[in-house]
Amino acid sequence: MSEDRILIAGGGIGGLATAIGLAQKGIKTLVLEKAPELGEIGAGIQLGPNAFHAFDYLGVGDAARSMAVYIDNLRLMDAISGEEITRIPLDEAFRARFKNPYAVVHRGDLHGVFLRACLEHDLVDLRTSSEVADYEQDGSSVTAILHNGERVTGKALIGADGLWSNIRKRVVGDGAPRVSGHTTYRSVIPTEQMPEDLRWNAATLWAGPKCHIVHYPLSGWKVFNLVVTYHNDAAAPVAGVPVTNEEVARGFEHVNPVARQIIEKGKDWKLWVLCDREPVSNWVDGRVALLGDAAHPQLQYFAQGACMAMEDAVALAHVMGDTPNDIEKVLQTYQGMRKLRTARIQLQSREIGQHIYHPAGAHAELRNAIMKAKTPADWYDNVEWLYGSTGLNGAVSPETLRG
């Protein structure tokens, strides 16, 4: 019966990860995606060890590893002086500590891993041009009401429909997202166009007053991902709008010429005004729950948006596999596992952007002094809460997911 399935609003990384996670527990799902075809926009994603814990649990570990670029370091540079502040080695010591690597990947490639897994599984159905606008529930089932008026019934509804989630409007009702005032510009260029002295096998961040610059290789070193962010007090949300190099350069005239090459070499820039939301204590309504950016949208500064969505998928699959027929209890348990860890990511992402990436003067000097004094072991201790794992067949454990 169709009512036995779980409905998932949104066919992004979080939605598809949830579908394949539930399918592996023998649970039927229907993914309802509003776009006319399944795909992902954007470019690079950074993947900490916790992402690989999730890949393994979700059964896509080999596929995910095959298309990732394994970088050697995380490097933090001073965008004014051009000097290195610190680097975190991602070598064998790091992998031994956290049981998995750190890597970067193209967002479209990662989405493709989950899409192929879903297409190959007979318990996952995918529908496009099917935006979930609202829902109704009666205590034994939930009905998704599509934008075109069609009604689709299942035993639960998972809102994985992103920052502007229609499901969140009903569950939380907190209005529009919070605009950060930070504008990010993204470009991807062929590796041969990347300045030769910056072709580092690292996720590199140049931190400067009210701005920062990020670059790293993607897609088997065929291209470099360029992301530059300017705290320009932008007042309204904007997503994916093309801009000129001249417009991008305005926020970076004060940075070191070496770092400024990134803007000069970038092409076909597009801008996003960054938004997030306040953490909330409840993202469950009976048989309806939120997941990923619909539940806990965050600024990009922790590089954990996709990772948190995949962890959500693991947690939901884990608890639903144990008690698949007690939906309301399952969703409350899932929420309890996830809400504090994701709230910490949301709030610390804001703090990183303000106090690590964008300070000036004495504030920046203090940051540099503190960070230069840290050893690799110190850094590993600092991120143990984020990257550590203890079980569930070598994947993400409930203890880890609680943070």
N, C-alpha and C positions, 0 to 999 in steps of 0.2 A: 504493500500500500504506500502511496506517495506520502501519507501522513507520518510514516516512520523515518523520514529523512530529516536531516538538519539543513536549514536554509542559511546561506551565507551571502550577505549583501556586500559585494565588492570582490573583484577578481584581481587585486594586486598581490604583492608578495604575502601579506598577512592572510588574506582570504584563501589563497591557493595552498599556503602552508597548513592552514587549518583543515582544508578539505582533505589533503593527503594524510595528515596526521589522524583524522577521524577514520578515514578509509582503512588505514592499517589496523584500526581497532574493530573493523567489521561494521562500521557505521556509515550509512548512505548519506551523501550530501548533494545539494544542488547549489551551485554558485551562480548568483545573479549579478551580472556586471552591466553597468549603465552604458559603457562605451560600445561602439559597433564592432570592435574587435579587441581581443585580449592582448595587452602589451603594457610596457612601462616607459614613461618618459624620464628624462634625467640622464645622468652619466654614472659617476663612480659611487661606490659604497665601500666603506671600510668594514671589515669583518674581524671582530675580536674572537678569541678562543670560545667565548660563549655562543657565538654563531655556529661554530663547527660542532659544539656539543649538540645544538639544536638540529643541525643537518643530519647528524648520525641518528638521533632519535627518530627523525621524520623519514629516514630511509633514503636520503639523497646525498649522503656524505661523499661518496665516490664522484658523483656527477659534479657536485659543488667544488670539490678539490681540483677537478680536472681543468676548470676554466678560471681559477683564481690566480692572481699574481702574488707571489710570496715576497714581501719586502723585507729588507734587512734591519731597518730602524724606523722609529718614530723620531723625527728631528724637529726641534723648536729653534727657530732662528729669530734674531732681533732685526726687525724690518728697517730700523733706522741705522744701526751701526753695520749691519751685514754679518755680524758675528753669530756663531752658534751659541745658544744658551744651554741646551742640553740635548741628549739623545737617549732613547730607550732602546737597547738592543733586543731584537726579536729572534735571537739565535736559539741554539739547543737548550741553553739554560732557561730561557723563557718558555719554550715548548715543554720542557720537563716539568716546570712548575705548574703550568696550566693545562697540560695534557693535550694541547692542540696549538696550531699556529695562529699567526695574525696575517691577514691578507687583504687585498683590495680586488674589487671585481666590478665589471660594468653592470649597472642595475638591470638592463635588458637581458644580459646573460643569466643573471641570477633568477629573474622572473621566468626565463625560459626553462630552467631546471625544474621548477615547480610545475610549470604548465605541462611539460612533457610527462612528468610523473602523474599528473591528474588525468591527462588524455589517455594514458595507458592503463588506468585503473577503472574497473567496471562499476565501482561504487561511487564514482564522482561524475556528476553531470554538470556541464557548463553551458550557461546561456548568456548571450550578449544582448545589447539594446534592451536591457531589463533593469531599469533603475527602480530600486525600492524606495517609495516615497513615504510610506507609513506602514503601520501594522495594527492588527487586532489579535487578542488572545482570549481563550475561554476557559483556561484551567487545565485543558487536556491537549491543546494544540495552539499554534500561532499561525496567523495568516499574514503574509506579506502582501501589501497592496502596491502594485507597480504604478509607475508614472502614467501608463496608458490605461489604468483602471483594472487591469487583470489582477486576479487574486490567486496566490500560490500558498498552499498550506504545508506545514511541516510540524515536527514536535518541538523545535526550538528555532530561534533566529539569532544569528551572530552578525552584529553590525561591524564589518571590516571595511567601511566605506569612507574612511579617511578623515582629514581635518574638518571638512564641511559636512560631516555625516548627517544624513536625514534621520537615522536611527537615534543618534545622540539628541536630536531636537526633542524627541519624545522621552527618552530615558533620563536625560539630565536637564535639558532646557535652559542651557546657560548662554544662549545667544551666539553672537559672532565670535570667532577666535580673537585672542589678544595679539595686537600688532606690536612687534618688538622694536620697530624703528630701524632695524638692520636690513640692508639690501644685499643680496648675494647675486653675483654674476657668474655664469658657468660657460665654459668652452671646452671643447675636445679638439686637440690638434694632432697630426701625425708626429711620431717620435722624431723624425728627421727635422721637423720645424721647431722642436724644443731646443732652447739654448744648450749647447753642448756641455757647458760648465754646470748645468742644473739637471742633467739627466741622471738623477740619483735613484737608486733602488730603495726608496724610502717614501713614507708619507710625511711630507715636509710642510711645516706651517711657519710662515713669517708673521710674527706678531708686531703690530705697530699701533700708534695712537688712533683709536676709533676705526681701525681697519685690520684685516689680516689677509694673507694669501696662502693658498694650499695647492700643492701639485703632487701627483704620483702617476706611475705608469699603469696602463690597463690593457686588457685584451692581448696577452702575450707580448707586451711591449710594442704593440703596433701604434698605440696612441698614448698621449698624456692627458690626464684629466686636470683641468685648471678651474679652481673655484676661488673667487676673491670676494670679500665681504667688507662693506663700508657701513659704519654706524652713522647714517645720514638723517635720522629722525623721520624716515618715511612714515606717512600717516595712514595709508590705506593698503590693503592686501593687493598684490599683483603677482601673477604667476606666468612665467614662460614668455615674456614679452621681448622681442628682439631689440637690441640697443647697439650703438656704435662703439668702437674702441675709444673714441674721444670722450663719450659719456662715462665709460668705465674708468678711464684714466683720471677723471676729476677727483676721485676720492683717494688717489694714491700718489699725488704729486710730491708728497713729503717723504716717501719711502726711499730706501737705498736703490741706486740704479740697477744693481744686480737683480734685486727682487722685482723691480719695475719692468724688467724684460718680459715677465709673464703676461702683463697686460698688452705690451707691444706685440707679442707673438700670437696672442689669442685671436680667434676668428669666430664670427657668427655668435657673438655673445648673446645670452638671454638672461633676463633678470627675474628674481623672485624677491618679494618682500617677506621676510621671515615672520611666521606666526606660531604661537603655541596656545595652550590653555592652562588654566589653573588646575592643579591636581584635584580630583574629587574622590570622596569616600565610597560612592556608590555608582556603578555603571551597569547594574542589573535591574531588570524589571520583569519579574516572574520568569517567563521562558525566553526572555530576550537579554542579550548581553553584548557589550562592546568589546572591541579587540583592536590592537595596534593604535594607529593615530586617531581613530574614532574614540578610543578610551583615554589615551594619554599622549597627545601630540606634544612634541618637544622641539626645541631649537637644535640645530645640527651639531652643536659644539662638542657633544660627547660621542658623536659618530655611532649612535646606538638605536636610531629609529627603526631600521629594518630588523636589527637584532632583537629588539624588544617585541616586535610583532611576531617573530618566529618563536621566541620564548613563550609568548602568550599561546601560540598554537600548540606547543609542546604541553603546557600546563593543562589546557582544555582537553586535549586528546588523552592525557594521562588520567584525569579525574573522570572523564566521560567513559573511558574504557572500563573503569572499575565499576561504575554504577550508571549504565546507560539509560535506565528507565526512570531515574529520579532526577529529572531535568532541573528543577528549581534548586534542589540541594547541590547538584553538580555546579551550576553557575555561581552560586554563592561561594562554594569552595574554591573555584577557579579565581574569583575576584579576590578572595582572602589571600590566596597565594601570590597575587600579582600587584596589588594596589600600592603597597609601601615601596617595593623595589622600583616600580615605574615612577612613583611620585618623587623618589630620590633622584632618578635620572632627569626628570623634568626640571626640578629646582636647581640641581647642580649644573645642568646645561646652561641655564641663565647665568649662574655665577661664573662659570668658566669664560663665557663671552665677555662679561663685564670686567673681571678681575685678572684673567690670565691672558686673553688674546688682545684686549683693546686698551690697556692703560698707557699712561704717558708719564714722563718725568720721574720723580722719586718712587712712585708706585711701580713703574716698569723696572727701575733699578732694583727695588726690593724683590720683585718677582724673579729677576735674573739671578740675584745672589742666592735666593732660597733654592731655586731649581738647579743651579750649578753645583750646589753642595750635595745633591742627592746622588747616591750610587744606584746602579741597576737593581740591586737587591731592595733598596728603599722604594724604588718605583714599583717593583713587583708586589711589595707589601701593600702599597697604596691602592692597587687595583685588584687585590685578592677578592674583595667583596663582589666585584663585577665579573671577573673571569673565572673564578674557582668553580669546580664541579666535583661532586662526590658519588654519583650513582646513576640509577636508571639505565643499567646496561652501558655504562660509560658515557652516557649523554647527560643532559641537564637534569638535575635532581630537584625534587620539590623544595629541599632546603635552599638550594642555589636560587631557585625562582623566587623564593620569598625575599632574598637579599638580606 
